[in-house]
């Protein structure tokens, strides 16, 4: 079992290093998205600088790697009766790989796309719930960061409420909730000061 745990952690973490915004920006504009706008390697900064048309590829990459990581963890640990724990472990490692990618000088994104996908993989009902919270907050305010903080910050509590007997996934849920909120600490400060920038995710953005 230990070998399968190590394989899950290593593979999922390396998948996390495959950052959609960085990959697509280099392919379509031959640039590092981290040198543009806010400097973040995430969907919001990508859309602001390159438009929504190519953002679909960022979404596919960041969601796809989270699906693969969670599925791998579940598959490798299912034989030990630890399917949910395997999914959570894969999800934890892929988010850490996304936020702190060793292959990209530990400068990654904030984990929202991958985080929502991990939530869907851990419990699709709760994943849809937190996505609904994000969508409602974004549509009402056009603050992506506000939607991200409210949705991700609630997942750990929802998971613990629905699955009180799953200790490790609960801990992972709370950790990921806290991590994503912490990754948005600068945004939270700007929201409090009224200085946060609104974003239209359907905008054309800048073209190169």
N, C-alpha and C positions, 0 to 999 in steps of 0.2 A: 504493500500500500504506500509506503514511504516514497518509492520510486515514482509512482503515479502522481503523488502530491507534488513532488519536485518537478516532474514533467509538466504538470498543469501550470504551476507557478511560472516556470521558465518560458514555456511556449506562449502563455497568455500575456506575460510581460512584454515579450518580443513583438507580439502582435500589436500591443499598445503603442509601440514605437512607430508603427505605420500610421503617421498622422495625415488625415485626409486633406486638410488645408495646405499643409506643406507640399505634399505630393502633387496636388492639382495645380497649385500656384506655380510650381516649377515647370509643370508640363505645359500650361497654357500661356504663361507670361515669363518663364525663365527667371523667376524672382523667388526670394524667400519671403513668405508672407509675414514673417516675424520682423521684417524691416519696414513694414508698412503700417500705417494707422496706429493702433494701440500697441502693436508689437505682439499681440496674442495669436497663437496658432490655432484658432478656432473658427467656427462657422460665421459668427457675427463679424469679426474683422475681415474674414475672407469676402463675405458678401458686400461689405462696405467698399472694398477695394476692387473687386472683380465682378460684382454683380451676382444676381440670383440664378442666372441661366446655367452656369457651371457649378453652382453650389450643390446641385443634386449629386454630383460625383463625390463631393466631400461627405455628404450625408451617407451615401452608400458605403464608402470606405470605413467611416467611423462607426457606423451601426453594424456593418458586416464583420468587422474584427471583434466587436463585443459579442455578437452572436456566436462566432466561431470559438472564442475563448470560453464562454459559458457552456457551450455544447460539449467542448472537449473535456472540461472539468467534470461535467455531469456524467459523460460517458466513461471516463477513467475511474471514477469513484462509485459509480452505480453498483458495481459488483460487490461492494462492501456495505451496501445499504445506505450510502451517503450521497445520493444523487443531488439533493438540494444543497448539501454542503459543497459538493464539487462545483455546481453552478455558481454558488456564491464565491468560492475560492477563485475560479476563473475570472469572474467579474471584478473581484478586488484587484487581481494582478493586472488585468488589462487596463483598468483605470489608472493604476500607478504607472504603468508603462506609457500611457497617454499623457499624464500630467508631468511625469519626470522621466522622459525617454533618454536612456543612456546613449543611444546612437545619435541623438540630436542635442548633445551637450546639456541634457536634463532640462531643456526649455521647451515645454509642450503646451498643450491647451488646458482648458479648465474642466473638461470631461462631461459636458452636458449631453451631447449626442450619445456618446458611449454610455453615460450614466443612465439615461432613460432606457436605453436598450438593455442594460443589465437589469434594471428594474422589471422590464417586460419579461426577461428570461427567468427571473426569480419568482415572479408571480404576475402573469399578464394582466390580471385585473387591477392590481396595484400600479402596474406600469401605465396602464391607460388612465388611472386616476391621477397620478402625478403629472402625466402629460397634459391632461385636461386642466389641471391647476396652472401649469406653465402657459398653456394656450390662452386661458381666460385672462391671466394677468398681463400677458403680452398684448392681446387684442384691446384690452382696456387702457393700457398705458403706453404701449410701444417701447417699453423698457425690457429688453431681453434679459438683462441681469436680474431684474426683479422677479420675473417669471422663473428664472433658473433657481434663484435662492429659495423662493417659496415652495417650488415643486420638489427640489432635491432635499431641502431641509426637512420635509415632512415624511419622506419615504421610510426612514428608520422607525418612526413611530407607527406608521400604518402597518409595516411588516410585523413588528412586535405584537400589535393588536390582533392581527389575523393569524399569525403563526407563533403563539407564545411558547411552544415546545421546541422550537428550532433555534438553539442558543447561538451556534456559530453564524448562521445566516443573519440572525438579529444583530449580532455584533458587527458583521460586515455592513449591514444596512445602515446602522448608526454611524459607523466610521465613514462610509462613502457620503452620507448626508453631511457630516461635519466637514469632510475634506472639500467637497464642492462648494459649500458655503465659505470656507476659509479661502479657497482659491478666488472667490469673488469679494474678498474683503475691501479691495480698493474701490470696486463698484459700489459696495454698500456705503462707503464713506462719501462717494460722490452723490449717491441717492439722498443721503441725509442732508448734504449741503445744497441739494437742488442743482447739481452740476453734471449729472449723468446724461449721456447722449442717447437720444431716442434712435431707434433703428427700424427701417422699413425692410423687412426680409425679402420683399418682392421687388426691391429697387433694381435698377439697371446697373448701378455702381459705376466704377471706372473701367474702361476697356483699354487694353494695350495693343 
